[in-house]
Amino acid sequence: MTKTIASNKENIDSSTIYEAKQDGDGDNLTVFIKESDAKKMQKQQAFTKVVDSDKTEALKELPATNGKLLLLAQGDATKIQIGEKEQTVAYGGNITLGDARTYAKKIVIVPDALWNTVNAKSESVATVIMKKDASDYLADFKDIDRAQLADLKS
C-alpha cells in the first residue's frame, strides 16, 4: 500500500495508513479497526450511516464501544464468527466506510485494550485524500486488495 501511495504522491493531498485485521473474503469480509484509529477516521468523515438501500448520510458520531467489540453492519447481530471462534459483539448500526458497503460487509470497531485478542489476518486500511476527484485515479492504485471511494475532509 505504501508503494502505491508513494507512486501516486503527485495526485495525493494527504494519506494515513491504519493497522487493521481481516477475516473472511469476498462478500463475507469482516474488517477490524482499532477504536482509536476509527475515531481518527471519523474525524475525516470516513464513516456514513445507511438510511436506505442506496442512500447514506454523514455519520455525526461513531457509536461508543463501551469496552466491547462493536459491529457496524447491515443486519443486527450479537455474535460474529472470527475464524473458528464465535465472538460476542454489540451492534452499532447500519454504518459503513464511504458511500456504500463495497469494501467490507462487516466492520468491527475494537477497543484498543482488546486489539491483541482478535485473531485475524493483519492488514492495513488507508485514507487517501486526492487533490482532484479520486475516481479519476482509482485505477492507479494497483497493489491494494480493495478500494472504497468516500468524500473525506482533510
Number of C-alpha atoms within 10 A of each C-alpha: 16 13 12 13 21 11 13 14 14 10 16 17 12 13 15 13 14 18 13 20 20 22 18 15 11 11 12 11 16 25 26 29 26 20 23 14 19 20 19 13 21 20 16 16 21 22 28 24 22 21 11 9 8 9 11 18 14 16 16 12 13 21 16 15 18 9 13 17 27 25 30 28 21 16 11 14 15 12 14 16 12 15 13 7 9 10 13 14 20 20 21 20 18 20 26 24 22 22 21 21 20 16 20 23 20 24 23 26 29 26 21 14 11 13 17 10 9 18 14 17 14 13 15 16 19 16 18 18 20 21 12 11 12 17 12 9 13 12 9 12 16 12 11 12 9 12 15 16 18 20 16 17 11 13
